[in-house]
Amino acid sequence: MSTDVIVRLKEMAADPGRVWIVGGATYAGLLAETGRLANALLSLGLRRGDRLLLQVEKCEAVLSLYLACLRAGVVFLPVNPGYTVAETAHFLTDAEPALAVTEPGRVADLAGLGARVMALPDLLALAAGQGTGFDDPVLGPDDLAAILYTSGTTGRSKGVMLSRENLASNAEALVGLWRFSESDVLLHALPVFHTHGLFVATNCVLYSGGSMIFHHAFQPAAVLADLPRATVMMGVPTFYTRLLADPGLTREATAHMRLFISGSAPLSPATHAEWQARTGHAILERYGMTETNMITSNPYEGARRAGTVGMPLPGVQVRITGPDGAVLPQGEAGAIEVRGPNVFKGYWRLPEKTAEEFRDGWFVTGDMGAFDADGYLSILGRAKDLVITGGLNVYPAEVEATLDDLPGVAASAVIGVPHPDFGEAVVACLVPARGAELDEERIRVTLRDRLAAFKIPKRVLVLDELPRNAMGKVQKAELRRAHAGLFEAG
């Protein structure tokens, strides 16, 4: 059993001078603040197992409230502040939170949906009048810590139930793997309603006793200005492409940095190579999901291979299976399945769906992948994104990697759309680099020497941008819907 998050917080708070946020709270101050907030939650009638929904813009108080919920045994449920009131209604109905905390301007809207609502400033004011001492209840590793809702690209979002052990085991594994220490300073520019920014970033700092520079949003100029004070940055690929567009990104600007980590969406080999050429740092790419926390990582010491997500974390098992569930030999592509203390407890109030997603105790991720001879995992795309054209399988990630290598291509997404002859046709959606012009036929001709004929896109569409979610993942379902009639007769 791993050291509980709150146990670790108390250990760190024993050093009164240890800094939690640069220019802000110490660990001792954080412990006191979480005590006041936990007391405030109890004064409002919340009890162990109750859900607290939080929908606010990124601020330091989100982290304090997350930890306060862990102390009180209240289940933390962060929601993207970009969701509309209509979208938020699903979370309120499904999770039935005992309290929803939001921005002052949203209180009336959420109350109109029947929720018990409080503005974040009002909750903080209530907490300010509470004592810092809090009698933490006895909580076990299997107790529910949080519910995070999936993005819902194929239907209604599902609530992913994460236990205290899910969070603790992953934090301990990552701190060791990525060599976090008390001397580290994390530049935190990620959202905090998602696993990446809330759990991976926050818990790695907390478990190592390090500190963070807290940015309320990602702004390239502000990030570049703070890199000389930081040692680690976690980002999504968009962070790195936008920083590469700034002439201020140099070896000198990143000389103080120890580690750059990327996740939440695939990092293109071209971005990986350009970043290393500009800064001298090889970005460390890892792989995780809401349901599993982190699963694999490129090594801290050793080759960080572009286009791969590395090897399984300590204590985590990964296997590749075929359509019949049989484990496939190394090198063969198939479904990625995971087992370990990082894997979630199930989907909230969806026991049948939970049962469907597990096979013999292994979680079926829905991703396709393959291990190479050295044990590095490559992600080939979501199973639902696999294109079957004329009875042949095309893995979008392979075609995208080839397209991304072409001059003038800034981003690509490969989808399958209905075709009267082939069943599905491979279609490439490309975003040109600044100032570049992309010609459909020239691209298709160029691909003839690089891909088998059945993998070459039947159409190449040039778009201004690709639809992405808040974490930078391309929303292929939107692209498929938008271009479903591309090959219709007439």
C-alpha positions as a printed Julia matrix, in Angstrom:
490×3 Matrix{Float64}:
   0.0     0.0     0.0
   1.3     3.45   -0.93
   1.62    6.45    1.35
  -1.71    8.32    1.34
  -1.74   11.8    -0.2
  -2.76   13.46    3.08
  -0.16   11.54    5.08
   2.42   12.89    2.65
   1.06   16.43    2.99
   1.42   16.27    6.77
   4.97   14.97    6.47
   5.91   17.87    4.2
   4.14   20.42    6.44
   6.35   19.44    9.38
   9.04   21.67    7.84
   7.63   25.19    8.43
   9.77   26.81    5.73
   9.05   24.37    2.91
   7.5    26.26   -0.03
   4.43   24.88   -1.82
   3.8    27.69   -4.32
   6.63   30.07   -5.16
   5.62   33.51   -3.9
   2.66   31.97   -2.07
   1.81   29.26    0.43
   4.16   27.01    2.37
   3.26   23.38    3.02
   2.45   24.34    6.61
   0.14   27.07    5.32
  -1.43   24.61    2.88
  -2.14   22.13    5.68
  -3.75   24.9     7.74
  -5.84   26.04    4.76
  -7.04   22.5     4.03
  -8.02   22.17    7.7
 -10.11   25.33    7.54
 -11.75   24.21    4.29
 -12.46   20.7     5.63
 -14.1    22.23    8.7
 -16.14   24.5     6.45
 -17.37   21.52    4.43
 -18.45   19.75    7.62
 -20.24   22.89    8.8
 -22.21   22.81    5.55
 -23.31   19.26    6.28
 -21.03   17.38    3.89
 -19.96   13.95    5.08
 -17.7    11.13    4.0
 -18.7     9.83    0.55
 -20.62   12.98   -0.45
 -19.64   14.52   -3.76
 -18.46   18.11   -4.17
 -18.62   19.47   -7.71
 -16.18   22.28   -8.47
 -16.47   24.37  -11.63
 -14.24   27.44  -11.46
 -11.41   29.06  -13.38
  -7.93   27.86  -12.5
  -6.67   29.25   -9.19
  -4.61   28.1    -6.21
  -7.77   27.47   -4.19
  -8.64   24.51   -6.44
  -5.63   22.6    -5.14
  -6.44   23.48   -1.53
 -10.04   22.35   -1.96
  -8.95   19.1    -3.62
  -6.76   18.29   -0.62
  -9.44   19.42    1.84
 -11.89   16.98    0.26
  -9.32   14.2     0.63
  -8.95   15.08    4.31
 -12.72   15.05    4.9
 -13.41   11.95    2.8
 -15.54   14.04    0.44
 -15.35   12.92   -3.2
 -13.81   15.66   -5.36
 -15.49   16.22   -8.73
 -13.77   18.92  -10.85
 -15.55   20.08  -14.0
 -14.2    22.02  -16.96
 -15.2    25.69  -16.47
 -15.63   25.92  -20.23
 -18.69   23.65  -20.15
 -22.04   25.34  -20.69
 -24.79   25.22  -18.11
 -26.61   22.67  -20.28
 -23.52   20.43  -20.37
 -22.99   20.8   -16.62
 -26.56   19.62  -15.99
 -25.48   16.05  -16.83
 -22.85   16.01  -14.06
 -25.29   17.41  -11.51
 -27.93   14.84  -12.39
 -25.54   11.9   -12.61
 -23.27   12.54   -9.61
 -25.87   14.21   -7.35
 -23.28   16.33   -5.53
 -24.12   17.47   -2.01
 -22.62   20.84   -2.97
 -21.64   22.56   -6.21
 -19.02   25.29   -5.94
 -18.72   27.69   -8.84
 -17.99   31.27   -9.93
 -20.35   33.94   -8.53
 -21.85   34.56  -11.97
 -22.9    30.93  -12.34
 -24.58   30.36   -8.99
 -28.09   31.23  -10.19
 -27.77   29.09  -13.33
 -26.71   25.97  -11.42
 -29.26   26.59   -8.68
 -31.86   26.69  -11.43
 -30.92   23.1   -12.22
 -31.84   22.08   -8.67
 -28.33   21.95   -7.23
 -27.21   23.26   -3.86
 -24.72   25.88   -4.98
 -22.15   28.15   -3.37
 -19.79   30.67   -4.9
 -16.11   29.89   -4.36
 -15.4    33.29   -2.7
 -18.2    32.59   -0.22
 -16.79   29.17    0.62
 -13.33   30.67    1.13
 -14.81   33.36    3.37
 -16.6    30.71    5.43
 -13.37   28.74    5.73
 -11.45   31.82    6.88
 -13.54   31.8    10.07
 -12.85   28.12   10.83
 -10.06   26.62   12.91
  -7.03   25.05   11.24
  -7.18   21.87   13.33
  -9.17   19.07   11.75
  -9.87   15.59   13.07
  -9.21   13.54    9.93
 -11.43   10.44    9.71
  -9.81    7.05    9.21
  -9.85    6.43    5.46
  -8.54    3.41    3.57
  -6.8     2.98    0.22
 -10.0     1.8    -1.48
 -12.02    4.82   -0.37
 -13.18    6.97   -3.25
 -11.07   10.12   -3.71
 -12.43   11.67   -6.89
 -14.76   11.3    -9.82
 -13.51   12.65  -13.13
 -15.8    12.62  -16.13
 -14.5    11.43  -19.48
 -14.7    13.8   -22.43
 -17.76   12.03  -23.83
 -16.77   12.13  -27.5
 -18.87    9.03  -28.23
 -21.85    9.8   -26.01
 -22.63   10.9   -22.48
 -19.6    11.46  -20.26
 -18.95    8.67  -17.76
 -17.83    9.29  -14.2
 -14.46    7.61  -13.53
 -14.13    6.59   -9.87
 -10.56    7.01   -8.59
  -9.51    5.65   -5.21
  -6.97    7.09   -2.8
  -4.62    4.22   -3.69
  -5.0     4.97   -7.42
  -3.66    8.48   -6.79
  -1.03    7.55   -4.22
   0.5     4.61   -6.1
   0.8     6.6    -9.3
   2.37    9.57   -7.55
   4.99    7.42   -5.87
   5.85    5.63   -9.11
   6.21    8.87  -11.07
   8.29   10.65   -8.43
  10.78    7.8    -8.52
  10.74    7.35  -12.28
  11.1    11.05  -13.1
  13.61   11.72  -10.28
  11.53   14.39   -8.51
  13.13   15.85   -5.38
  12.59   18.65   -2.87
  14.82   20.91   -4.98
  12.48   20.71   -7.99
  10.32   23.63   -9.08
   7.47   22.65  -11.41
   6.15   25.24  -13.85
   2.41   24.51  -13.62
   0.47   25.89  -16.59
  -1.97   22.99  -17.09
  -5.72   23.0   -16.36
  -6.65   21.6   -12.95
  -9.92   19.86  -13.82
  -8.06   17.0   -15.53
  -5.81   14.12  -14.4
  -2.69   15.68  -15.92
  -2.7    19.02  -14.12
  -4.63   18.02  -11.01
  -3.13   14.66  -10.05
   0.08   14.08  -12.02
   1.51   17.58  -11.62
   0.2    18.39   -8.14
   0.93   15.03   -6.54
   4.44   14.75   -7.99
   5.31   18.07   -6.36
   3.63   17.15   -3.07
   5.18   13.69   -2.77
   8.68   15.01   -3.46
   8.36   18.08   -1.25
   9.15   20.34   -4.19
   7.44   23.58   -5.12
   5.6    25.0    -8.1
   5.32   28.22  -10.06
   1.57   28.45  -10.57
   0.27   29.96  -13.83
  -3.45   30.56  -14.13
  -3.28   29.8   -17.87
  -0.74   28.89  -20.5
   0.77   32.0   -22.04
   3.99   31.34  -24.0
   5.67   34.63  -23.06
   4.93   34.15  -19.35
   6.14   30.55  -19.45
   9.38   31.53  -21.18
   9.94   34.26  -18.59
   9.61   31.74  -15.74
  11.66   28.87  -17.19
  14.9    30.18  -15.6
  13.26   29.77  -12.16
  11.87   26.27  -12.84
  13.38   22.81  -13.19
  10.46   20.79  -14.63
   7.54   21.53  -16.94
   4.62   19.28  -17.79
   2.69   20.18  -20.91
   0.5    19.04  -23.76
   1.91   19.06  -27.32
   0.26   22.41  -28.04
   2.42   24.0   -25.32
   5.57   22.86  -27.09
   4.5    23.87  -30.6
   3.53   27.34  -29.39
   6.79   27.79  -27.51
   8.7    26.71  -30.61
   7.02   29.55  -32.49
   8.59   32.05  -30.08
  12.14   33.17  -30.97
  12.81   33.5   -27.24
  13.01   29.72  -26.91
  16.75   29.04  -26.82
  19.26   26.82  -25.07
  20.01   29.71  -22.74
  16.32   30.11  -21.82
  16.04   26.43  -20.91
  19.48   25.96  -19.37
  18.08   25.79  -15.81
  15.51   23.13  -16.72
  15.94   19.48  -15.79
  12.98   17.87  -17.54
  10.21   18.57  -20.05
   7.29   16.1   -20.01
   4.48   15.79  -22.57
   1.19   13.94  -22.45
  -2.62   14.03  -22.92
  -2.23   13.92  -26.73
   0.35   12.49  -29.16
   3.55   14.49  -29.58
   4.71   14.5   -33.18
   8.25   13.27  -33.9
   8.83   16.56  -35.75
   8.06   18.58  -32.62
  10.24   16.24  -30.56
  13.17   16.72  -32.96
  12.77   20.49  -33.29
  12.55   20.94  -29.51
  15.73   18.96  -28.97
  17.55   20.92  -31.67
  16.47   24.27  -30.24
  16.91   23.56  -26.53
  19.16   20.53  -26.17
  16.41   18.79  -24.17
  14.64   15.6   -25.29
  10.98   15.79  -24.3
   9.87   12.81  -22.19
   6.55   11.52  -23.51
   4.29    9.38  -21.36
   0.87    7.73  -21.7
  -2.12    7.74  -19.41
  -5.89    7.92  -19.25
  -8.5     9.27  -16.89
  -9.32    5.67  -15.96
  -5.74    4.61  -15.26
  -3.71    7.67  -14.32
  -0.28    7.16  -15.92
   0.48    3.82  -17.58
   3.84    4.09  -19.36
   6.7     6.54  -19.67
   9.83    7.01  -21.7
  12.86    6.58  -19.46
  14.48    9.39  -17.52
  17.86    7.85  -18.26
  18.12    6.23  -21.66
  16.62    6.91  -25.06
  13.43    8.97  -25.13
  12.12    7.72  -28.43
   9.96   10.03  -30.5
   6.67    8.44  -31.49
   6.64    6.1   -28.49
   5.35    6.4   -24.93
   8.0     4.2   -23.35
   7.63    1.29  -20.95
   5.09    0.4   -18.22
   5.48    2.16  -14.88
   6.74    0.13  -11.91
   3.88   -2.01  -10.62
   1.83   -1.54  -13.8
   1.3    -4.32  -16.33
   0.45   -3.76  -20.0
  -0.43   -6.38  -22.6
  -1.46   -6.33  -26.27
  -4.37   -8.57  -27.27
  -6.11   -9.62  -30.45
  -9.85   -9.54  -31.22
 -10.33  -12.86  -29.41
  -8.57  -11.6   -26.26
  -5.45  -13.69  -26.81
  -2.14  -12.02  -25.9
  -0.19  -11.13  -29.04
   3.56  -11.57  -29.59
   5.87   -8.59  -29.27
   5.72   -6.4   -32.37
   2.13   -7.23  -33.3
  -0.52   -4.52  -33.11
  -3.61   -4.97  -31.02
  -5.68   -3.7   -28.1
  -3.88   -2.21  -25.1
  -4.96   -3.67  -21.76
  -3.74   -2.56  -18.33
  -3.65   -3.99  -14.81
  -2.26   -2.47  -11.63
  -2.93   -0.23   -8.6
  -3.38    2.74  -10.94
  -6.55    1.35  -12.54
  -9.84    2.95  -11.5
 -12.6     1.35   -9.43
 -15.22    1.58  -12.19
 -17.68    3.95  -13.8
 -19.99    5.79  -11.43
 -23.38    4.07  -11.31
 -22.63    2.1   -14.49
 -21.82   -1.47  -13.32
 -22.69   -3.01  -16.68
 -20.42   -0.59  -18.56
 -17.65   -1.24  -16.04
 -17.96   -4.99  -16.56
 -17.78   -4.53  -20.34
 -14.48   -2.67  -20.08
 -12.65   -5.34  -18.06
 -11.39   -8.75  -19.2
 -10.01  -11.16  -16.59
  -9.12   -8.26  -14.3
  -7.47   -6.26  -17.11
  -8.86   -2.88  -18.18
  -9.42   -2.69  -21.94
  -8.29    0.85  -22.71
  -9.82    1.2   -26.17
  -6.4     2.18  -27.52
  -4.46    0.22  -30.1
  -0.72   -0.23  -29.81
   2.36   -2.4   -30.18
   5.61   -3.0   -28.29
   8.86   -2.86  -30.21
  11.8    -5.2   -29.65
  13.14   -2.99  -26.85
   9.85   -2.83  -24.96
   8.8     0.67  -26.03
   5.05    1.05  -26.58
   3.69    2.94  -29.58
   0.09    4.12  -29.61
  -1.6     3.47  -32.95
  -4.86    5.23  -32.15
  -8.19    4.52  -30.58
  -9.83    1.25  -31.56
 -12.85    3.2   -32.75
 -10.54    5.27  -34.99
  -9.14    2.21  -36.78
  -9.95    2.51  -40.5
 -10.95   -0.69  -42.27
 -10.74   -0.01  -45.99
 -11.4    -2.81  -48.45
 -11.02   -5.26  -45.56
  -7.54   -3.99  -44.67
  -6.65   -2.3   -41.36
  -5.13    1.17  -41.43
  -3.8     2.62  -38.17
  -4.21    6.41  -38.29
  -1.11    7.06  -36.19
   1.14    5.48  -38.82
  -0.28    7.63  -41.63
  -0.22   10.74  -39.43
   3.44   10.22  -38.59
   4.25   10.05  -42.3
   2.19   13.15  -43.07
   3.77   15.1   -40.21
   7.18   14.51  -41.79
   6.15   16.3   -44.99
   7.26   19.9   -45.47
   4.59   22.47  -44.72
   2.41   20.19  -42.54
   1.82   21.64  -39.07
  -0.72   19.05  -37.88
  -2.6    16.06  -39.23
  -5.51   13.84  -38.37
  -6.46   10.72  -40.3
 -10.03    9.44  -40.21
 -12.21    6.9   -41.94
 -15.4     8.0   -43.7
 -18.06    5.92  -45.49
 -17.16    4.88  -49.04
 -19.49    3.06  -51.46
 -16.76    0.73  -52.73
 -14.23    0.29  -49.9
 -16.62    0.48  -46.95
 -14.4     3.14  -45.43
 -11.94    5.47  -47.09
  -8.83    6.91  -45.51
  -9.07   10.71  -45.35
  -6.33   13.06  -44.15
  -7.15   16.41  -42.55
  -4.12   18.71  -42.59
  -3.3    22.09  -41.11
  -0.58   23.91  -43.06
   2.42   25.48  -41.37
   2.49   29.26  -41.33
   3.0    30.55  -44.86
   2.86   27.08  -46.44
   0.53   25.92  -49.2
  -0.48   22.28  -49.36
  -1.54   20.63  -52.61
  -3.73   17.54  -52.3
  -2.49   15.66  -55.36
   1.17   16.44  -54.72
   0.84   15.03  -51.19
  -0.81   11.86  -52.43
   1.92   11.35  -55.02
   4.64   11.93  -52.4
   3.09    9.25  -50.16
   3.37    6.57  -52.86
   6.98    5.85  -51.94
   6.28    5.9   -48.21
   3.04    4.0   -47.67
   1.27    0.98  -49.12
  -1.37    1.99  -51.63
  -4.3     1.07  -49.35
  -2.96    3.41  -46.62
  -2.72    6.47  -48.87
  -5.61    8.87  -48.17
  -8.29    8.91  -50.84
  -8.72   12.59  -50.04
  -6.51   15.21  -48.4
  -8.43   18.09  -46.83
  -6.64   21.29  -45.87
  -8.22   22.96  -42.82
  -7.5    26.11  -40.84
  -7.41   24.08  -37.62
  -8.31   20.71  -36.15
 -11.07   20.48  -33.52
  -9.49   19.79  -30.12
 -10.7    19.38  -26.56
  -9.34   21.33  -23.59
  -6.32   19.03  -23.29
  -5.36   19.34  -26.95
  -6.69   15.98  -28.15
  -8.02   16.04  -31.69
 -11.75   15.31  -31.72
 -11.92   12.83  -34.57
 -15.61   12.16  -34.02
 -16.26   15.77  -35.06
 -14.15   15.36  -38.18
 -15.96   12.15  -39.1
 -19.34   13.84  -38.68
 -18.28   16.88  -40.69
 -16.98   14.86  -43.63
 -19.25   11.81  -43.55
 -20.77   12.67  -46.95
 -17.47   13.21  -48.74
 -17.91   10.22  -51.07
 -21.68   10.25  -51.48
 -22.87    9.86  -55.04
 -23.67   13.1   -56.83
